[in-house]
Amino acid sequence: MRKTLAIALMLTASLGLAACDKKSEDKAQDANQHAEQAQKEMNKAQENVNDAAKENAKAAEAKAESDAAAAKEAPKN
């Protein structure tokens, strides 16, 4: 009776431990998914930086045109 109970308890404990731990393959897949998500976010951030640079260039061009127009309209002394 004791031997059967001991074997049953050891089997239950080992199955419980095996079920709780993720396999290294699962961990690697999770890491890959997180890396892909991080890459997507980095691409979005780079696109935002590029858009901001384009807007700055447009603003600088508009300011140059405004300054040129203001210089033409300024009274000459």
PDB file of N, CA, C and O in Angstrom:
ATOM      1  N   MET A   1       0.818  -1.186   0.000  1.00  0.00           N
ATOM      2  CA  MET A   1       0.000   0.000   0.000  1.00  0.00           C
ATOM      3  C   MET A   1       0.867   1.257   0.000  1.00  0.00           C
ATOM      4  O   MET A   1       0.616   2.196  -0.756  1.00  0.00           O
ATOM      5  N   ARG A   2       1.890   1.263   0.858  1.00  0.00           N
ATOM      6  CA  ARG A   2       2.764   2.430   0.954  1.00  0.00           C
ATOM      7  C   ARG A   2       3.536   2.634  -0.352  1.00  0.00           C
ATOM      8  O   ARG A   2       3.717   3.764  -0.804  1.00  0.00           O
ATOM      9  N   LYS A   3       3.977   1.554  -0.940  1.00  0.00           N
ATOM     10  CA  LYS A   3       4.740   1.638  -2.178  1.00  0.00           C
ATOM     11  C   LYS A   3       3.868   2.196  -3.305  1.00  0.00           C
ATOM     12  O   LYS A   3       4.334   3.024  -4.087  1.00  0.00           O
ATOM     13  N   THR A   4       2.643   1.768  -3.397  1.00  0.00           N
ATOM     14  CA  THR A   4       1.717   2.240  -4.421  1.00  0.00           C
ATOM     15  C   THR A   4       1.422   3.724  -4.212  1.00  0.00           C
ATOM     16  O   THR A   4       1.398   4.502  -5.165  1.00  0.00           O
ATOM     17  N   LEU A   5       1.199   4.103  -2.967  1.00  0.00           N
ATOM     18  CA  LEU A   5       0.927   5.507  -2.651  1.00  0.00           C
ATOM     19  C   LEU A   5       2.137   6.379  -2.963  1.00  0.00           C
ATOM     20  O   LEU A   5       1.978   7.481  -3.489  1.00  0.00           O
ATOM     21  N   ALA A   6       3.322   5.919  -2.657  1.00  0.00           N
ATOM     22  CA  ALA A   6       4.541   6.678  -2.926  1.00  0.00           C
ATOM     23  C   ALA A   6       4.740   6.850  -4.429  1.00  0.00           C
ATOM     24  O   ALA A   6       5.099   7.934  -4.889  1.00  0.00           O
ATOM     25  N   ILE A   7       4.509   5.792  -5.189  1.00  0.00           N
ATOM     26  CA  ILE A   7       4.657   5.880  -6.643  1.00  0.00           C
ATOM     27  C   ILE A   7       3.626   6.843  -7.227  1.00  0.00           C
ATOM     28  O   ILE A   7       3.946   7.631  -8.117  1.00  0.00           O
ATOM     29  N   ALA A   8       2.398   6.782  -6.733  1.00  0.00           N
ATOM     30  CA  ALA A   8       1.352   7.680  -7.221  1.00  0.00           C
ATOM     31  C   ALA A   8       1.688   9.135  -6.905  1.00  0.00           C
ATOM     32  O   ALA A   8       1.486  10.013  -7.744  1.00  0.00           O
ATOM     33  N   LEU A   9       2.193   9.392  -5.715  1.00  0.00           N
ATOM     34  CA  LEU A   9       2.574  10.758  -5.335  1.00  0.00           C
ATOM     35  C   LEU A   9       3.742  11.259  -6.179  1.00  0.00           C
ATOM     36  O   LEU A   9       3.745  12.418  -6.594  1.00  0.00           O
ATOM     37  N   MET A  10       4.728  10.414  -6.439  1.00  0.00           N
ATOM     38  CA  MET A  10       5.867  10.826  -7.265  1.00  0.00           C
ATOM     39  C   MET A  10       5.426  11.094  -8.701  1.00  0.00           C
ATOM     40  O   MET A  10       5.885  12.052  -9.324  1.00  0.00           O
ATOM     41  N   LEU A  11       4.552  10.264  -9.220  1.00  0.00           N
ATOM     42  CA  LEU A  11       4.045  10.459 -10.571  1.00  0.00           C
ATOM     43  C   LEU A  11       3.259  11.759 -10.668  1.00  0.00           C
ATOM     44  O   LEU A  11       3.427  12.516 -11.624  1.00  0.00           O
ATOM     45  N   THR A  12       2.412  12.022  -9.693  1.00  0.00           N
ATOM     46  CA  THR A  12       1.621  13.259  -9.677  1.00  0.00           C
ATOM     47  C   THR A  12       2.525  14.483  -9.572  1.00  0.00           C
ATOM     48  O   THR A  12       2.309  15.478 -10.264  1.00  0.00           O
ATOM     49  N   ALA A  13       3.523  14.412  -8.720  1.00  0.00           N
ATOM     50  CA  ALA A  13       4.439  15.544  -8.556  1.00  0.00           C
ATOM     51  C   ALA A  13       5.240  15.799  -9.822  1.00  0.00           C
ATOM     52  O   ALA A  13       5.421  16.950 -10.219  1.00  0.00           O
ATOM     53  N   SER A  14       5.721  14.743 -10.459  1.00  0.00           N
ATOM     54  CA  SER A  14       6.519  14.941 -11.677  1.00  0.00           C
ATOM     55  C   SER A  14       5.659  15.475 -12.811  1.00  0.00           C
ATOM     56  O   SER A  14       6.120  16.326 -13.572  1.00  0.00           O
ATOM     57  N   LEU A  15       4.431  15.005 -12.948  1.00  0.00           N
ATOM     58  CA  LEU A  15       3.533  15.532 -13.982  1.00  0.00           C
ATOM     59  C   LEU A  15       3.193  16.993 -13.703  1.00  0.00           C
ATOM     60  O   LEU A  15       3.106  17.801 -14.627  1.00  0.00           O
ATOM     61  N   GLY A  16       3.006  17.324 -12.460  1.00  0.00           N
ATOM     62  CA  GLY A  16       2.713  18.713 -12.097  1.00  0.00           C
ATOM     63  C   GLY A  16       3.860  19.645 -12.434  1.00  0.00           C
ATOM     64  O   GLY A  16       3.650  20.744 -12.947  1.00  0.00           O
ATOM     65  N   LEU A  17       5.066  19.203 -12.144  1.00  0.00           N
ATOM     66  CA  LEU A  17       6.231  20.030 -12.470  1.00  0.00           C
ATOM     67  C   LEU A  17       6.427  20.138 -13.975  1.00  0.00           C
ATOM     68  O   LEU A  17       6.783  21.204 -14.478  1.00  0.00           O
ATOM     69  N   ALA A  18       6.203  19.068 -14.683  1.00  0.00           N
ATOM     70  CA  ALA A  18       6.379  19.086 -16.139  1.00  0.00           C
ATOM     71  C   ALA A  18       5.352  19.995 -16.797  1.00  0.00           C
ATOM     72  O   ALA A  18       5.652  20.634 -17.806  1.00  0.00           O
ATOM     73  N   ALA A  19       4.162  20.062 -16.252  1.00  0.00           N
ATOM     74  CA  ALA A  19       3.107  20.886 -16.836  1.00  0.00           C
ATOM     75  C   ALA A  19       3.328  22.371 -16.559  1.00  0.00           C
ATOM     76  O   ALA A  19       2.853  23.205 -17.329  1.00  0.00           O
ATOM     77  N   CYS A  20       4.017  22.721 -15.509  1.00  0.00           N
ATOM     78  CA  CYS A  20       4.198  24.121 -15.132  1.00  0.00           C
ATOM     79  C   CYS A  20       5.305  24.814 -15.917  1.00  0.00           C
ATOM     80  O   CYS A  20       5.252  26.031 -16.100  1.00  0.00           O
ATOM     81  N   ASP A  21       6.286  24.085 -16.377  1.00  0.00           N
ATOM     82  CA  ASP A  21       7.435  24.699 -17.022  1.00  0.00           C
ATOM     83  C   ASP A  21       7.216  24.784 -18.527  1.00  0.00           C
ATOM     84  O   ASP A  21       6.776  23.824 -19.160  1.00  0.00           O
ATOM     85  N   LYS A  22       7.532  25.953 -19.092  1.00  0.00           N
ATOM     86  CA  LYS A  22       7.464  26.101 -20.544  1.00  0.00           C
ATOM     87  C   LYS A  22       8.685  25.455 -21.164  1.00  0.00           C
ATOM     88  O   LYS A  22       9.776  25.478 -20.594  1.00  0.00           O
ATOM     89  N   LYS A  23       8.491  24.889 -22.316  1.00  0.00           N
ATOM     90  CA  LYS A  23       9.623  24.309 -23.025  1.00  0.00           C
ATOM     91  C   LYS A  23      10.468  25.431 -23.618  1.00  0.00           C
ATOM     92  O   LYS A  23       9.997  26.552 -23.813  1.00  0.00           O
ATOM     93  N   SER A  24      11.694  25.111 -23.891  1.00  0.00           N
ATOM     94  CA  SER A  24      12.580  26.125 -24.458  1.00  0.00           C
ATOM     95  C   SER A  24      12.097  26.566 -25.839  1.00  0.00           C
ATOM     96  O   SER A  24      12.329  27.706 -26.243  1.00  0.00           O
ATOM     97  N   GLU A  25      11.431  25.673 -26.560  1.00  0.00           N
ATOM     98  CA  GLU A  25      10.877  26.049 -27.866  1.00  0.00           C
ATOM     99  C   GLU A  25       9.795  27.114 -27.714  1.00  0.00           C
ATOM    100  O   GLU A  25       9.725  28.059 -28.499  1.00  0.00           O
ATOM    101  N   ASP A  26       8.951  26.947 -26.693  1.00  0.00           N
ATOM    102  CA  ASP A  26       7.910  27.942 -26.443  1.00  0.00           C
ATOM    103  C   ASP A  26       8.522  29.290 -26.092  1.00  0.00           C
ATOM    104  O   ASP A  26       8.052  30.335 -26.540  1.00  0.00           O
ATOM    105  N   LYS A  27       9.572  29.251 -25.289  1.00  0.00           N
ATOM    106  CA  LYS A  27      10.242  30.489 -24.898  1.00  0.00           C
ATOM    107  C   LYS A  27      10.885  31.158 -26.107  1.00  0.00           C
ATOM    108  O   LYS A  27      10.855  32.382 -26.233  1.00  0.00           O
ATOM    109  N   ALA A  28      11.461  30.361 -26.990  1.00  0.00           N
ATOM    110  CA  ALA A  28      12.089  30.910 -28.191  1.00  0.00           C
ATOM    111  C   ALA A  28      11.034  31.527 -29.109  1.00  0.00           C
ATOM    112  O   ALA A  28      11.265  32.586 -29.693  1.00  0.00           O
ATOM    113  N   GLN A  29       9.881  30.876 -29.239  1.00  0.00           N
ATOM    114  CA  GLN A  29       8.811  31.434 -30.060  1.00  0.00           C
ATOM    115  C   GLN A  29       8.306  32.744 -29.475  1.00  0.00           C
ATOM    116  O   GLN A  29       8.059  33.700 -30.210  1.00  0.00           O
ATOM    117  N   ASP A  30       8.153  32.792 -28.165  1.00  0.00           N
ATOM    118  CA  ASP A  30       7.729  34.033 -27.514  1.00  0.00           C
ATOM    119  C   ASP A  30       8.744  35.144 -27.748  1.00  0.00           C
ATOM    120  O   ASP A  30       8.372  36.287 -28.016  1.00  0.00           O
ATOM    121  N   ALA A  31      10.011  34.812 -27.647  1.00  0.00           N
ATOM    122  CA  ALA A  31      11.058  35.807 -27.866  1.00  0.00           C
ATOM    123  C   ALA A  31      11.034  36.317 -29.297  1.00  0.00           C
ATOM    124  O   ALA A  31      11.213  37.512 -29.531  1.00  0.00           O
ATOM    125  N   ASN A  32      10.815  35.425 -30.255  1.00  0.00           N
ATOM    126  CA  ASN A  32      10.728  35.838 -31.656  1.00  0.00           C
ATOM    127  C   ASN A  32       9.533  36.745 -31.896  1.00  0.00           C
ATOM    128  O   ASN A  32       9.634  37.729 -32.629  1.00  0.00           O
ATOM    129  N   GLN A  33       8.407  36.421 -31.285  1.00  0.00           N
ATOM    130  CA  GLN A  33       7.219  37.263 -31.432  1.00  0.00           C
ATOM    131  C   GLN A  33       7.468  38.649 -30.863  1.00  0.00           C
ATOM    132  O   GLN A  33       7.073  39.648 -31.464  1.00  0.00           O
ATOM    133  N   HIS A  34       8.112  38.715 -29.724  1.00  0.00           N
ATOM    134  CA  HIS A  34       8.409  40.013 -29.115  1.00  0.00           C
ATOM    135  C   HIS A  34       9.410  40.797 -29.968  1.00  0.00           C
ATOM    136  O   HIS A  34       9.305  42.017 -30.088  1.00  0.00           O
ATOM    137  N   ALA A  35      10.367  40.101 -30.549  1.00  0.00           N
ATOM    138  CA  ALA A  35      11.344  40.772 -31.403  1.00  0.00           C
ATOM    139  C   ALA A  35      10.670  41.323 -32.663  1.00  0.00           C
ATOM    140  O   ALA A  35      10.985  42.429 -33.102  1.00  0.00           O
ATOM    141  N   GLU A  36       9.745  40.553 -33.243  1.00  0.00           N
ATOM    142  CA  GLU A  36       9.022  41.032 -34.424  1.00  0.00           C
ATOM    143  C   GLU A  36       8.173  42.260 -34.081  1.00  0.00           C
ATOM    144  O   GLU A  36       8.122  43.223 -34.846  1.00  0.00           O
ATOM    145  N   GLN A  37       7.514  42.213 -32.930  1.00  0.00           N
ATOM    146  CA  GLN A  37       6.699  43.349 -32.501  1.00  0.00           C
ATOM    147  C   GLN A  37       7.570  44.581 -32.279  1.00  0.00           C
ATOM    148  O   GLN A  37       7.188  45.690 -32.653  1.00  0.00           O
ATOM    149  N   ALA A  38       8.724  44.391 -31.678  1.00  0.00           N
ATOM    150  CA  ALA A  38       9.635  45.513 -31.447  1.00  0.00           C
ATOM    151  C   ALA A  38      10.121  46.089 -32.769  1.00  0.00           C
ATOM    152  O   ALA A  38      10.254  47.305 -32.900  1.00  0.00           O
ATOM    153  N   GLN A  39      10.387  45.233 -33.752  1.00  0.00           N
ATOM    154  CA  GLN A  39      10.834  45.706 -35.062  1.00  0.00           C
ATOM    155  C   GLN A  39       9.733  46.525 -35.736  1.00  0.00           C
ATOM    156  O   GLN A  39      10.014  47.560 -36.341  1.00  0.00           O
ATOM    157  N   LYS A  40       8.486  46.069 -35.634  1.00  0.00           N
ATOM    158  CA  LYS A  40       7.364  46.813 -36.214  1.00  0.00           C
ATOM    159  C   LYS A  40       7.244  48.191 -35.572  1.00  0.00           C
ATOM    160  O   LYS A  40       7.021  49.188 -36.260  1.00  0.00           O
ATOM    161  N   GLU A  41       7.393  48.240 -34.252  1.00  0.00           N
ATOM    162  CA  GLU A  41       7.297  49.515 -33.542  1.00  0.00           C
ATOM    163  C   GLU A  41       8.455  50.436 -33.940  1.00  0.00           C
ATOM    164  O   GLU A  41       8.268  51.646 -34.071  1.00  0.00           O
ATOM    165  N   MET A  42       9.636  49.873 -34.132  1.00  0.00           N
ATOM    166  CA  MET A  42      10.781  50.677 -34.562  1.00  0.00           C
ATOM    167  C   MET A  42      10.547  51.228 -35.972  1.00  0.00           C
ATOM    168  O   MET A  42      10.907  52.369 -36.260  1.00  0.00           O
ATOM    169  N   ASN A  43       9.948  50.423 -36.846  1.00  0.00           N
ATOM    170  CA  ASN A  43       9.647  50.903 -38.196  1.00  0.00           C
ATOM    171  C   ASN A  43       8.637  52.044 -38.159  1.00  0.00           C
ATOM    172  O   ASN A  43       8.770  53.021 -38.896  1.00  0.00           O
ATOM    173  N   LYS A  44       7.619  51.918 -37.292  1.00  0.00           N
ATOM    174  CA  LYS A  44       6.639  53.000 -37.150  1.00  0.00           C
ATOM    175  C   LYS A  44       7.307  54.276 -36.652  1.00  0.00           C
ATOM    176  O   LYS A  44       7.027  55.371 -37.140  1.00  0.00           O
ATOM    177  N   ALA A  45       8.189  54.118 -35.676  1.00  0.00           N
ATOM    178  CA  ALA A  45       8.886  55.278 -35.126  1.00  0.00           C
ATOM    179  C   ALA A  45       9.751  55.939 -36.196  1.00  0.00           C
ATOM    180  O   ALA A  45       9.806  57.166 -36.277  1.00  0.00           O
ATOM    181  N   GLN A  46      10.428  55.133 -37.017  1.00  0.00           N
ATOM    182  CA  GLN A  46      11.270  55.688 -38.076  1.00  0.00           C
ATOM    183  C   GLN A  46      10.417  56.427 -39.103  1.00  0.00           C
ATOM    184  O   GLN A  46      10.815  57.481 -39.599  1.00  0.00           O
ATOM    185  N   GLU A  47       9.240  55.876 -39.425  1.00  0.00           N
ATOM    186  CA  GLU A  47       8.339  56.563 -40.351  1.00  0.00           C
ATOM    187  C   GLU A  47       7.904  57.905 -39.783  1.00  0.00           C
ATOM    188  O   GLU A  47       7.812  58.892 -40.513  1.00  0.00           O
ATOM    189  N   ASN A  48       7.636  57.944 -38.486  1.00  0.00           N
ATOM    190  CA  ASN A  48       7.245  59.205 -37.843  1.00  0.00           C
ATOM    191  C   ASN A  48       8.386  60.221 -37.890  1.00  0.00           C
ATOM    192  O   ASN A  48       8.155  61.412 -38.099  1.00  0.00           O
ATOM    193  N   VAL A  49       9.605  59.751 -37.697  1.00  0.00           N
ATOM    194  CA  VAL A  49      10.761  60.643 -37.770  1.00  0.00           C
ATOM    195  C   VAL A  49      10.909  61.194 -39.191  1.00  0.00           C
ATOM    196  O   VAL A  49      11.179  62.380 -39.382  1.00  0.00           O
ATOM    197  N   ASN A  50      10.729  60.316 -40.183  1.00  0.00           N
ATOM    198  CA  ASN A  50      10.825  60.752 -41.573  1.00  0.00           C
ATOM    199  C   ASN A  50       9.741  61.769 -41.914  1.00  0.00           C
ATOM    200  O   ASN A  50      10.005  62.757 -42.599  1.00  0.00           O
ATOM    201  N   ASP A  51       8.520  61.526 -41.437  1.00  0.00           N
ATOM    202  CA  ASP A  51       7.428  62.471 -41.675  1.00  0.00           C
ATOM    203  C   ASP A  51       7.729  63.824 -41.023  1.00  0.00           C
ATOM    204  O   ASP A  51       7.464  64.873 -41.611  1.00  0.00           O
ATOM    205  N   ALA A  52       8.273  63.794 -39.831  1.00  0.00           N
ATOM    206  CA  ALA A  52       8.617  65.034 -39.140  1.00  0.00           C
ATOM    207  C   ALA A  52       9.702  65.791 -39.893  1.00  0.00           C
ATOM    208  O   ALA A  52       9.652  67.017 -39.984  1.00  0.00           O
ATOM    209  N   ALA A  53      10.676  65.075 -40.430  1.00  0.00           N
ATOM    210  CA  ALA A  53      11.744  65.724 -41.189  1.00  0.00           C
ATOM    211  C   ALA A  53      11.178  66.381 -42.449  1.00  0.00           C
ATOM    212  O   ALA A  53      11.593  67.481 -42.815  1.00  0.00           O
ATOM    213  N   LYS A  54      10.238  65.716 -43.109  1.00  0.00           N
ATOM    214  CA  LYS A  54       9.608  66.299 -44.300  1.00  0.00           C
ATOM    215  C   LYS A  54       8.824  67.559 -43.934  1.00  0.00           C
ATOM    216  O   LYS A  54       8.873  68.557 -44.654  1.00  0.00           O
ATOM    217  N   GLU A  55       8.111  67.512 -42.826  1.00  0.00           N
ATOM    218  CA  GLU A  55       7.354  68.681 -42.383  1.00  0.00           C
ATOM    219  C   GLU A  55       8.291  69.831 -42.041  1.00  0.00           C
ATOM    220  O   GLU A  55       7.988  70.984 -42.348  1.00  0.00           O
ATOM    221  N   ASN A  56       9.418  69.537 -41.414  1.00  0.00           N
ATOM    222  CA  ASN A  56      10.398  70.585 -41.102  1.00  0.00           C
ATOM    223  C   ASN A  56      10.964  71.203 -42.372  1.00  0.00           C
ATOM    224  O   ASN A  56      11.172  72.414 -42.437  1.00  0.00           O
ATOM    225  N   ALA A  57      11.212  70.375 -43.380  1.00  0.00           N
ATOM    226  CA  ALA A  57      11.735  70.893 -44.642  1.00  0.00           C
ATOM    227  C   ALA A  57      10.700  71.798 -45.310  1.00  0.00           C
ATOM    228  O   ALA A  57      11.049  72.853 -45.841  1.00  0.00           O
ATOM    229  N   LYS A  58       9.435  71.391 -45.286  1.00  0.00           N
ATOM    230  CA  LYS A  58       8.367  72.218 -45.862  1.00  0.00           C
ATOM    231  C   LYS A  58       8.240  73.539 -45.103  1.00  0.00           C
ATOM    232  O   LYS A  58       8.056  74.596 -45.705  1.00  0.00           O
ATOM    233  N   ALA A  59       8.340  73.464 -43.778  1.00  0.00           N
ATOM    234  CA  ALA A  59       8.237  74.676 -42.975  1.00  0.00           C
ATOM    235  C   ALA A  59       9.399  75.623 -43.265  1.00  0.00           C
ATOM    236  O   ALA A  59       9.207  76.836 -43.347  1.00  0.00           O
ATOM    237  N   ALA A  60      10.591  75.079 -43.418  1.00  0.00           N
ATOM    238  CA  ALA A  60      11.755  75.916 -43.720  1.00  0.00           C
ATOM    239  C   ALA A  60      11.592  76.567 -45.097  1.00  0.00           C
ATOM    240  O   ALA A  60      11.942  77.733 -45.281  1.00  0.00           O
ATOM    241  N   GLU A  61      11.064  75.814 -46.055  1.00  0.00           N
ATOM    242  CA  GLU A  61      10.833  76.366 -47.392  1.00  0.00           C
ATOM    243  C   GLU A  61       9.787  77.479 -47.350  1.00  0.00           C
ATOM    244  O   GLU A  61       9.950  78.517 -47.992  1.00  0.00           O
ATOM    245  N   ALA A  62       8.714  77.256 -46.590  1.00  0.00           N
ATOM    246  CA  ALA A  62       7.674  78.272 -46.473  1.00  0.00           C
ATOM    247  C   ALA A  62       8.219  79.522 -45.776  1.00  0.00           C
ATOM    248  O   ALA A  62       7.861  80.641 -46.142  1.00  0.00           O
ATOM    249  N   LYS A  63       9.074  79.336 -44.784  1.00  0.00           N
ATOM    250  CA  LYS A  63       9.655  80.492 -44.090  1.00  0.00           C
ATOM    251  C   LYS A  63      10.559  81.272 -45.033  1.00  0.00           C
ATOM    252  O   LYS A  63      10.556  82.503 -45.021  1.00  0.00           O
ATOM    253  N   ALA A  64      11.330  80.566 -45.844  1.00  0.00           N
ATOM    254  CA  ALA A  64      12.212  81.242 -46.795  1.00  0.00           C
ATOM    255  C   ALA A  64      11.393  82.055 -47.794  1.00  0.00           C
ATOM    256  O   ALA A  64      11.754  83.184 -48.126  1.00  0.00           O
ATOM    257  N   GLU A  65      10.294  81.479 -48.270  1.00  0.00           N
ATOM    258  CA  GLU A  65       9.424  82.207 -49.192  1.00  0.00           C
ATOM    259  C   GLU A  65       8.801  83.417 -48.514  1.00  0.00           C
ATOM    260  O   GLU A  65       8.681  84.483 -49.117  1.00  0.00           O
ATOM    261  N   SER A  66       8.407  83.250 -47.263  1.00  0.00           N
ATOM    262  CA  SER A  66       7.815  84.352 -46.512  1.00  0.00           C
ATOM    263  C   SER A  66       8.837  85.469 -46.287  1.00  0.00           C
ATOM    264  O   SER A  66       8.518  86.650 -46.420  1.00  0.00           O
ATOM    265  N   ASP A  67      10.054  85.084 -45.948  1.00  0.00           N
ATOM    266  CA  ASP A  67      11.104  86.086 -45.747  1.00  0.00           C
ATOM    267  C   ASP A  67      11.418  86.824 -47.047  1.00  0.00           C
ATOM    268  O   ASP A  67      11.663  88.031 -47.046  1.00  0.00           O
ATOM    269  N   ALA A  68      11.407  86.081 -48.159  1.00  0.00           N
ATOM    270  CA  ALA A  68      11.680  86.718 -49.455  1.00  0.00           C
ATOM    271  C   ALA A  68      10.559  87.691 -49.816  1.00  0.00           C
ATOM    272  O   ALA A  68      10.827  88.784 -50.314  1.00  0.00           O
ATOM    273  N   ALA A  69       9.318  87.308 -49.570  1.00  0.00           N
ATOM    274  CA  ALA A  69       8.191  88.184 -49.861  1.00  0.00           C
ATOM    275  C   ALA A  69       8.220  89.408 -48.952  1.00  0.00           C
ATOM    276  O   ALA A  69       7.910  90.515 -49.392  1.00  0.00           O
ATOM    277  N   ALA A  70       8.587  89.217 -47.698  1.00  0.00           N
ATOM    278  CA  ALA A  70       8.660  90.338 -46.764  1.00  0.00           C
ATOM    279  C   ALA A  70       9.780  91.294 -47.173  1.00  0.00           C
ATOM    280  O   ALA A  70       9.641  92.507 -47.020  1.00  0.00           O
ATOM    281  N   ALA A  71      10.867  90.771 -47.680  1.00  0.00           N
ATOM    282  CA  ALA A  71      11.979  91.623 -48.112  1.00  0.00           C
ATOM    283  C   ALA A  71      11.586  92.442 -49.319  1.00  0.00           C
ATOM    284  O   ALA A  71      12.015  93.588 -49.450  1.00  0.00           O
ATOM    285  N   LYS A  72      10.777  91.880 -50.210  1.00  0.00           N
ATOM    286  CA  LYS A  72      10.322  92.645 -51.384  1.00  0.00           C
ATOM    287  C   LYS A  72       9.368  93.749 -51.002  1.00  0.00           C
ATOM    288  O   LYS A  72       9.385  94.827 -51.595  1.00  0.00           O
ATOM    289  N   GLU A  73       8.535  93.484 -50.010  1.00  0.00           N
ATOM    290  CA  GLU A  73       7.533  94.452 -49.604  1.00  0.00           C
ATOM    291  C   GLU A  73       8.074  95.511 -48.660  1.00  0.00           C
ATOM    292  O   GLU A  73       7.437  96.549 -48.481  1.00  0.00           O
ATOM    293  N   ALA A  74       9.191  95.289 -48.071  1.00  0.00           N
ATOM    294  CA  ALA A  74       9.767  96.233 -47.117  1.00  0.00           C
ATOM    295  C   ALA A  74      10.145  97.524 -47.856  1.00  0.00           C
ATOM    296  O   ALA A  74      10.652  97.478 -48.977  1.00  0.00           O
ATOM    297  N   PRO A  75       9.896  98.658 -47.228  1.00  0.00           N
ATOM    298  CA  PRO A  75      10.280  99.928 -47.876  1.00  0.00           C
ATOM    299  C   PRO A  75      11.794 100.035 -47.942  1.00  0.00           C
ATOM    300  O   PRO A  75      12.511  99.663 -47.013  1.00  0.00           O
ATOM    301  N   LYS A  76      12.254 100.557 -49.073  1.00  0.00           N
ATOM    302  CA  LYS A  76      13.692 100.710 -49.248  1.00  0.00           C
ATOM    303  C   LYS A  76      14.103 102.077 -48.769  1.00  0.00           C
ATOM    304  O   LYS A  76      13.454 103.072 -49.090  1.00  0.00           O
ATOM    305  N   ASN A  77      15.150 102.139 -48.019  1.00  0.00           N
ATOM    306  CA  ASN A  77      15.643 103.430 -47.485  1.00  0.00           C
ATOM    307  C   ASN A  77      16.837 103.912 -48.232  1.00  0.00           C
ATOM    308  O   ASN A  77      17.375 104.974 -47.916  1.00  0.00           O
TER     309      ASN A  77
END
